Amino acid sequence: MRLNKFISESGKASRRGADKLIEEGRVFVNGKRAKVGSQVEPGDEVKVDGNQLFIAPRSNVYIALNKPVGITSTTEKNVKGNIVDLVNYPSRIFHIGRLDKDSEGLILLTNDGDIVNEILRSEGEHEKEYVVSVDKPITPEFLKQMSEGVKILGTTTLPCQVEQLSKFDFNIILTQGLNRQIRRMCEELGYNVYRLQRLRIMNVELGNLPMGQWRYLSKKEKAKLFDSLDYEEKEW
């Protein structure tokens, strides 16, 4: 953990205020004067003006939510229908990535900022699976173009897996996350999306989770998720 974050979570000062304390030479880690940008590990002794700081142990939470249409993926409380109010978790959590307001399905939330960074950093490496309904009969040419790549937002989308489910429905597995990617791909090919549901993020599946409800990830899900990210959960 960065030293300024540790000081902030101890309640001594804001992160900016913590940096000022460090710059003034008032912070020591394991008896040595600290520098701005320093890292601290569990068990390190942090003192400000000779007084040792502590932070309460934090239990990380990892949540799967079945987001309804109309809910916005934002932590801004002034936005009506924000995802945080929907979940109504007793402590601060934030969403990992986004699922646009017009879409529904699986989205992950956590209070573990480190894993958010890891997942977003590997955005182009992990799978996200969707089922999509469109307004016109699906053709072999449409499936071929979707799977091989479509030009949107000044680039060509990466090749992906696409499977027709019915006359108007298809399944798609992406390994990238461009803004409103599936909708833009379909529009470029002359189709409009009228339902888009995310079924899976990496190894975490929506399953039969009711609309608008959430659950904690299981130990097995967390272990596989952490392993695929080469991530080690940090407890303080």
Secondary structure, DSSP 8 states (H G I E B T S, - for coil): -BHHHHHHHHTS--HHHHHHHHHTT-EEETTEE--TT-B--TT--EEETTEE---------EEEEEE-TT-B----TTSTTBHHHHH--SS--EEES---TT-EEEEEEES-HHHHHHHHHTTTTS-EEEEEEESS---HHHHHHHHH--EETTEE----EEEE-SSSEEEEEES---TTHHHHHHHHTT--EEEEEEEEETTEE-TT--TT-EEE--HHHHHHHHHHHT------
